[in-house]
Amino acid sequence: IIMEVGRIEAVLPRKEQSRAESYAPGDRVRCVIKAVNRSAKGPQIVLSRTDAALLVKLFEQEVPEIYDATVVIKGAVREAGDRAKVAVYSRERDVDPVGACVGMKGTRVQSIIRELRGEKIDIVEWSEDPVLFVTNALSPAKVQRVSIVDDHERVMEVVVEDKQLSLAIGKKGQNVRLAAKLTGWRIDIKSEEEKRREVEAQLEGFEVPGEAEYEGEGAPAPILILPDIHDEIVESLRQAGYESADMVAAASVEALMEVPGVDEATADMVLASANAQVAAMAASAAIDAQAAEEAGADAEAAEEAGADAQPDGAAGS
């Protein structure tokens, strides 16, 4: 499409047009300049309606707090015509960055949505803490817990309630895909049920190291296992005297914060992991006890059956 920009002409390529939009001669269209190509006939301006920069400029025009730099847009990603996510941050503590962008009864963001022909926009609060930022970025889904799997490769594991899984992933993976682009982290989403099965599988295949050393000395040595918690934190807890998940679960947040490297947020995550581990171990023990009880009942029934058959055998001989 050839667009008239003042006294010059510019081109809006098909790939830079939103699939939700159509244009007619004489329409006024807001675009951003994507590139300026030099050709024999002179510079050619390339426009875009799909670039995230258009979303940023629209917010600057609609939100005075962004225009005067009280609120800063830290990042914006789009799948034009469908959904977009914007991360915002306030330089003043008494200014709510998300509320400022939404406006009274949603008036500010609604004008932008109309301009983009109904494109859904998620406005999330930016944070220096990557765990909190990823949690916000997955909005509108509610996240149960987040753990960093690989800090170097920037990989995170996110656990959500079973009923929140489809919302967190989004239509054709759109929500988690946009969240990953916005945060710069690869996000692996699992439901509570998936995570529980994974933990149980790990417990079944786990063999306590050095167990042979404790044979004949009563129960095997306790070992601390905390799913989703960094090995460094687990080691610090061991050195502080926490030898099992039960001991950690019984501790308070304040007590855990005394361990080197553990702040309040980490202490909450450690407690949640310990409680989940204790629950998984209790469930596994209950299953084992039930299996043992059933095996004992079967053996007793077999003995009774054998005793009933013995007199008949003696009479036959």
Salt bridges, closest charged atoms under 4 A:
GLU16 OE2 - LYS34 NZ 3.03
GLU21 OE2 - ARG49 NH2 2.61
ASP51 OD2 - LYS34 NZ 3.92
GLU60 OE1 - LYS57 NZ 3.46
GLU65 OE1 - ARG108 NH1 2.95
GLU79 OE2 - ARG177 NE 2.68
ASP82 OD2 - ARG19 NH2 2.55
GLU115 OE2 - ARG49 NH1 2.84
GLU119 OE1 - ARG78 NH2 2.83
ASP122 OD2 - ARG83 NE 2.78
ASP122 OD2 - LYS85 NZ 3.00
GLU157 OE2 - LYS190 NZ 2.85
GLU157 OE1 - LYS195 NZ 2.85
GLU192 OE1 - ARG145 NH1 3.65
GLU193 OE2 - ARG196 NH2 2.59
GLU193 OE2 - ARG197 NH1 3.40
GLU198 OE1 - LYS190 NZ 2.39
GLU198 OE2 - LYS195 NZ 3.13
GLU200 OE2 - ARG196 NH1 2.46
ASP228 OD2 - ARG145 NE 3.37
ASP228 OD1 - LYS195 NZ 2.95
GLU235 OE1 - ARG238 NH1 3.19
